[in-house]
Amino acid sequence: MTATSAPAHKAPAGPATASGPLGPLRHVLLHLVTPLLMCLGMGLAYMGAFVTPEPHDLPIAVVGSGEQTQVLAQTVKDKAGDALDVRTLGSRAEAVDALRSMDISGAYIPDAKTPEVLVATAGSDMSAIAVEKIFTPVAAEQGVPLKVSDVAPTVGDDPTGQGLFFLLVAVSIGSYASVAALGAAGAGMRMRARAGLVVGVSFAVSLIGAALAGPVFGLVHQGLWGVWAMAWLYAAGILFIGVGLHTFLKRWTTLAMMVLFVMLNFTSSGGLFRPELQNGFFGSLHAFWNGAGFVEGIRSHLYFGGHGTAGHVWTLAGWLLLGLVVTGVAGLFERWQRATAQAQSPAASPHQESVEEAEEEMEESVGV
C-alpha cells in the first residue's frame, strides 16, 4: 500500500506587513506630507503677502507753509483714510532729509507751474510708484505735468532695487539647505563639532553672497565688506537655529526651516513691498524678523548713509544669539541622551542615524 503525502497547507493571505505591498506606499505617502504642506504654506504666505498690496499708513508729506498746504494735506488724508499717514514739511530740504532717513516714502511740492514729487527708489521702488499714483491726479487737477525727482536712486545694475531681495533668497537657501547635511549626515558628530562646521559653512555662504552681490552682478558698488558681514550674521543665525532644531525635529526640520526662513521670512523682508504696502501680519513681522534685518540693513548701508543700520545689525545679532541658545540646549539634550543610553546599554548610540534616513532628509531639503 503506497502512502500518499498530505498536501502542503497554504496559509491564508493576510494583511500586508511593513515589508508587503502597502509598506512602500505608506512610506511614500508619509514623505509626501512635507512637500504638500510646503505647497500649502508657500501659497498662503506668498499670495497673502504679495497678491494684493495696498497702502496702510504709508508715510508721505506735503511741502510748504501756510493755510493752502494744510488744506491740501488734509484733503489728501480725507480721501485716502487709513491708507496714508500725511504730514507737512516746511521746505524741500526737510523733505529730502526725511526721505534719506527713511521717515517718509514720498513728498509732494505744490507749484502752479511745475509741481514736484520726491521719492527714494532705493528704499522701495513699489512705494515710489504708489506715491506717484497718489499725487499724479493732484497735479492733473491743475492741468500741469508732475515732475518726479529721485533723491536716493539705486545703482544702474539694480534699477528696481529688488536685487537685494534675490540676494536674500540666495543666502537663505544656501543656509537652510546646509542644515540637512549638518543635521542628518552629521548627526553622529558631537554638537561641538557641528557648531564648528556651522561657522565654516556660514562663512562660505556669506562669501558666495558677497561675490554675487559685488563682482558678479554689481549690485554693490561700495561697502562690500559690510554686506559680507551682515550676510555672515544672517547665515550663521539660520544655520545655528537649524542644527539645534534638528536634534528635536529630525526629518521635520526642513519643513520648520521653510516656515521660518522662507514663508514668513521672504514675505516680511521688505525686499519687494515695504511693510506699509502689506497687511498687518507681515508688516508686524518686518519689525523683528531676520530677513528684514538683512535687507534693510544692507539697504541702509548702501543707499541711506548708514541711517538705522545699527538697529538692523542688532536684529541679526539677536537671531544669531537665539541660534546659539537653541544649539546649546540641543547639545545638553544630546549629552543627557548619551548618558541615559550608556546607563541602559553601553553599546547604544543615540546619535547614529541610518544612511537611508540621512539621504531621505537631505533629498527633502528643497528650494523655493
matplotlib code that plots the C-alpha trace (Angstrom):
import matplotlib.pyplot as plt

x = [0.0, 1.5, 1.5, 0.4, 1.8, -0.7, -1.0, 1.0, -1.1, -1.2, -1.6, -4.4, -3.4, -3.4, -2.9, 0.3, 3.1, 5.6, 7.6, 4.5, 2.8, 1.4, 4.8, 6.4, 3.1, 2.8, 6.5, 5.9, 2.7, 4.5, 7.2, 4.7, 3.3, 6.2, 6.1, 2.3, 2.5, 5.2, 2.8, 0.0, 2.3, 4.0, 0.7, -0.8, 2.4, 3.3, -0.2, -1.2, 1.8, 2.2, -1.0, -3.0, -0.5, -2.4, -1.1, -1.5, -0.4, 2.1, 4.1, 4.1, 4.4, 3.2, 5.8, 5.1, 3.8, 0.5, -3.1, -3.1, -0.5, -2.5, -5.8, -4.1, -2.6, -5.9, -7.8, -5.3, -5.7, -9.5, -9.7, -7.2, -8.4, -6.1, -4.2, -1.9, -0.1, 0.1, 2.2, 3.5, 7.2, 8.4, 10.9, 12.2, 15.5, 13.5, 11.6, 14.9, 16.3, 13.2, 13.4, 17.1, 16.4, 13.5, 11.0, 8.7, 8.1, 7.5, 6.8, 4.7, 5.8, 2.9, 3.6, 1.4, 3.7, 5.8, 4.6, 7.2, 7.0, 10.2, 10.7, 13.6, 13.5, 16.4, 14.0, 11.3, 10.5, 6.9, 6.4, 7.8, 5.3, 2.5, 3.5, 3.5, 0.0, -1.3, 0.0, -0.4, -4.2, -3.4, -1.2, -3.7, -6.4, -4.1, -3.6, 0.2, 2.6, 4.1, 7.9, 9.3, 12.7, 14.5, 16.7, 18.0, 18.3, 19.7, 22.8, 22.4, 22.9, 19.9, 17.3, 14.4, 16.3, 15.0, 18.4, 18.8, 15.7, 17.2, 20.5, 18.4, 16.9, 20.4, 22.0, 18.9, 18.7, 22.5, 22.0, 18.9, 19.7, 23.0, 21.1, 20.1, 23.7, 24.9, 21.9, 21.3, 24.7, 26.5, 24.2, 26.9, 29.2, 29.3, 27.4, 30.7, 32.0, 28.8, 28.9, 32.4, 31.1, 28.3, 30.9, 32.7, 29.6, 28.2, 31.5, 31.4, 27.7, 28.4, 31.4, 29.3, 26.6, 29.1, 30.7, 27.3, 26.4, 29.7, 31.9, 29.4, 26.3, 27.4, 24.6, 27.1, 29.5, 30.9, 30.8, 31.1, 32.7, 29.7, 27.4, 29.6, 29.5, 25.7, 25.4, 27.6, 25.5, 22.3, 23.6, 25.1, 21.9, 19.9, 22.4, 22.7, 18.9, 18.5, 21.3, 19.8, 16.2, 17.3, 18.1, 14.4, 12.6, 14.7, 13.2, 10.6, 13.4, 13.2, 9.6, 10.3, 13.1, 10.9, 8.2, 10.7, 13.1, 11.0, 7.3, 7.5, 10.9, 10.9, 7.4, 8.2, 11.6, 10.6, 12.6, 9.6, 7.0, 7.6, 5.5, 3.3, 2.1, 1.3, -1.3, -0.7, 0.6, 3.6, 4.1, 4.5, 7.0, 9.1, 9.9, 12.0, 12.4, 15.9, 15.2, 14.0, 17.1, 19.3, 17.6, 17.0, 20.5, 22.2, 19.8, 20.6, 24.3, 24.4, 21.9, 21.0, 24.3, 24.1, 20.9, 19.4, 22.0, 23.0, 19.5, 19.2, 22.6, 21.3, 18.3, 20.7, 22.8, 19.7, 18.8, 22.4, 22.1, 18.9, 20.6, 23.4, 20.9, 19.0, 22.2, 23.4, 20.1, 20.3, 23.9, 22.8, 19.9, 22.1, 24.6, 21.7, 20.6, 24.1, 24.3, 20.9, 21.6, 25.0, 23.5, 20.9, 23.1, 26.8, 26.7, 23.8, 24.5, 21.6, 23.4, 23.7, 21.2, 21.0, 22.4, 19.0, 17.4, 20.1, 19.8, 16.0, 16.2, 18.7, 16.5, 13.6, 15.6, 14.2, 14.5, 11.8]
y = [0.0, 3.3, 6.1, 9.4, 12.6, 15.2, 18.3, 21.2, 23.6, 27.1, 29.9, 32.4, 35.7, 38.3, 42.0, 43.4, 43.9, 46.7, 44.8, 43.9, 45.8, 48.5, 49.2, 51.2, 53.0, 54.0, 55.1, 57.3, 58.8, 59.7, 61.5, 63.4, 65.1, 67.5, 68.8, 69.1, 71.2, 73.3, 73.8, 75.0, 77.1, 78.8, 79.5, 81.1, 83.1, 84.4, 85.1, 86.5, 88.9, 89.8, 89.4, 92.5, 95.2, 98.2, 101.2, 101.1, 104.3, 105.0, 108.0, 110.9, 114.7, 117.8, 120.5, 124.1, 126.6, 128.4, 127.5, 126.1, 123.5, 122.4, 122.2, 120.2, 117.8, 117.3, 116.8, 114.1, 112.5, 112.6, 111.0, 108.2, 107.5, 105.0, 104.2, 107.3, 109.0, 112.6, 115.2, 118.7, 119.8, 123.3, 123.0, 120.8, 120.3, 118.9, 116.6, 115.3, 114.7, 112.8, 110.6, 109.9, 109.0, 106.7, 108.6, 109.1, 107.3, 110.5, 114.2, 116.5, 120.1, 122.1, 124.6, 126.4, 125.7, 122.6, 120.6, 118.1, 114.7, 113.5, 109.7, 107.4, 104.3, 102.7, 102.4, 100.8, 101.0, 99.9, 102.6, 105.2, 104.1, 104.3, 107.8, 108.9, 107.4, 109.4, 112.8, 112.5, 113.2, 116.2, 117.7, 116.8, 118.9, 121.9, 120.9, 120.7, 117.8, 116.3, 116.3, 113.2, 113.5, 110.5, 111.7, 108.2, 106.1, 102.6, 101.7, 101.2, 97.4, 97.1, 99.6, 98.3, 97.8, 94.3, 92.7, 92.8, 90.6, 88.0, 88.1, 87.3, 84.3, 83.0, 83.3, 81.9, 78.8, 78.2, 78.4, 76.3, 73.7, 73.1, 72.3, 69.0, 67.9, 69.2, 67.9, 64.5, 63.4, 64.9, 63.5, 61.1, 64.0, 65.8, 69.2, 71.0, 69.7, 70.5, 74.1, 74.4, 73.3, 75.9, 78.7, 77.4, 76.9, 80.3, 81.9, 80.1, 81.0, 84.7, 84.8, 83.4, 86.0, 88.9, 87.7, 87.5, 91.0, 92.6, 91.3, 89.0, 91.2, 94.6, 95.2, 96.6, 99.4, 100.3, 98.9, 95.3, 94.2, 95.5, 93.5, 90.4, 90.9, 91.1, 88.1, 86.1, 87.2, 86.2, 82.8, 81.9, 82.6, 80.4, 77.5, 77.5, 77.6, 74.7, 72.5, 72.9, 72.3, 69.1, 67.4, 67.7, 67.7, 65.3, 64.9, 67.6, 70.2, 71.0, 72.0, 74.1, 75.9, 76.6, 78.1, 80.2, 81.3, 81.3, 81.5, 84.1, 85.5, 86.4, 87.8, 90.1, 91.2, 94.4, 93.4, 93.6, 95.5, 97.7, 96.9, 99.9, 98.1, 94.8, 93.6, 93.9, 90.4, 90.6, 94.3, 93.5, 90.7, 93.2, 94.9, 92.0, 89.1, 88.3, 88.7, 92.2, 92.9, 91.6, 93.5, 96.8, 96.7, 96.4, 98.9, 101.5, 100.7, 101.2, 104.0, 105.9, 106.8, 104.0, 105.5, 102.8, 100.2, 99.5, 98.6, 96.1, 94.6, 94.1, 92.3, 89.9, 89.5, 88.7, 85.9, 84.6, 84.6, 82.7, 80.2, 79.8, 79.2, 76.6, 74.8, 74.9, 73.4, 70.7, 69.9, 69.5, 67.3, 65.1, 64.7, 63.6, 61.2, 59.7, 59.3, 57.7, 55.3, 54.3, 53.6, 51.3, 49.7, 50.6, 49.8, 52.1, 55.2, 57.7, 59.9, 57.2, 57.6, 55.2, 56.2, 55.9, 58.3, 60.9, 60.6, 60.9, 64.0, 65.7, 64.9, 66.7, 69.9, 71.8, 75.4, 77.9]
z = [0.0, -1.1, 1.3, -0.1, 1.4, 2.7, 0.6, 1.9, 4.0, 2.4, 4.9, 4.1, 2.7, 5.5, 5.6, 4.1, 6.6, 6.6, 4.0, 2.0, -0.9, 1.4, 3.1, 0.2, -0.4, 3.2, 3.1, 0.0, 1.4, 4.6, 2.7, 0.5, 3.6, 3.8, 0.1, 0.3, 3.5, 1.8, -1.2, 1.1, 3.3, 0.3, -1.4, 1.8, 2.6, -0.9, -2.1, 1.2, 1.3, -2.4, -4.4, -3.2, -2.0, -0.5, 1.4, 5.2, 6.9, 4.1, 5.3, 2.9, 3.2, 1.6, 1.4, 2.1, 4.7, 5.2, 5.0, 1.5, 2.4, 5.4, 3.4, 0.6, 3.2, 4.9, 1.6, 0.6, 4.0, 3.9, 0.5, 1.5, 5.0, 6.9, 3.7, 4.2, 7.0, 5.7, 7.3, 6.3, 6.0, 5.7, 2.9, 0.1, 2.1, 5.0, 2.7, 1.2, 4.7, 5.7, 2.6, 3.1, 6.7, 5.5, 7.7, 4.7, 1.4, -0.7, -0.6, -2.8, -3.5, -4.9, -7.6, -10.0, -13.0, -12.0, -9.1, -7.9, -6.1, -4.3, -4.0, -2.9, -5.2, -3.2, -0.2, -2.3, -6.0, -5.3, -2.6, -5.0, -7.7, -5.1, -4.1, -7.8, -8.3, -5.2, -6.4, -10.2, -10.0, -7.7, -10.4, -13.1, -11.4, -12.0, -15.7, -15.3, -15.6, -12.5, -12.1, -10.3, -8.6, -7.1, -4.2, -3.4, -6.6, -6.8, -8.8, -12.5, -12.2, -10.0, -11.4, -9.4, -6.1, -5.9, -6.3, -2.5, -2.2, -4.6, -2.6, 0.4, -1.4, -2.4, 1.0, 2.7, 0.5, 0.9, 4.7, 5.4, 2.7, 4.5, 7.7, 6.2, 5.7, 9.0, 10.9, 9.3, 7.9, 10.8, 13.5, 14.6, 15.5, 18.8, 18.8, 19.3, 16.0, 14.2, 15.7, 14.2, 10.8, 11.1, 11.5, 8.4, 6.3, 7.2, 6.2, 2.8, 2.2, 3.1, 0.8, -2.1, -1.4, -1.3, -4.5, -6.3, -5.0, -5.8, -8.6, -10.4, -10.7, -9.5, -7.0, -4.6, -5.8, -2.4, 1.2, 0.1, 3.4, 5.3, 3.1, 3.7, 7.5, 7.5, 5.2, 7.7, 10.7, 8.8, 7.5, 10.9, 12.7, 10.3, 10.5, 14.3, 14.7, 12.1, 13.6, 17.0, 15.9, 14.1, 17.4, 18.3, 15.0, 12.9, 9.4, 10.1, 10.4, 6.7, 6.9, 10.1, 8.3, 5.3, 7.5, 9.5, 6.7, 3.5, 4.2, 7.0, 6.1, 2.4, 2.6, 5.5, 4.4, 2.6, -0.4, -2.8, -0.8, 2.2, 5.3, 4.6, 1.4, 3.2, 5.6, 9.4, 9.9, 7.5, 8.3, 12.0, 11.3, 9.4, 12.7, 14.0, 11.5, 10.4, 6.6, 7.2, 9.2, 6.4, 3.5, 5.4, 6.9, 3.5, 2.0, 4.7, 4.5, 0.7, 0.0, 3.1, 4.7, 7.3, 8.9, 11.0, 10.1, 13.7, 14.6, 11.8, 12.7, 16.3, 14.8, 13.0, 16.1, 18.2, 15.8, 16.0, 19.8, 19.5, 17.3, 19.8, 22.6, 20.6, 19.7, 23.3, 24.6, 21.9, 22.9, 26.5, 25.5, 23.4, 26.3, 28.5, 25.8, 25.6, 29.4, 29.6, 26.7, 28.1, 31.5, 29.9, 27.3, 26.9, 23.2, 22.4, 20.4, 20.2, 17.7, 15.0, 12.1, 9.2, 5.9, 4.3, 6.8, 6.2, 2.4, 2.6, 4.8, 2.5, -0.5, 1.1, 1.5, -1.5, -2.6, -3.4]

ax = plt.figure().add_subplot(projection="3d")
ax.plot(x, y, z, "-o")
ax.set_aspect("equal")
plt.show()
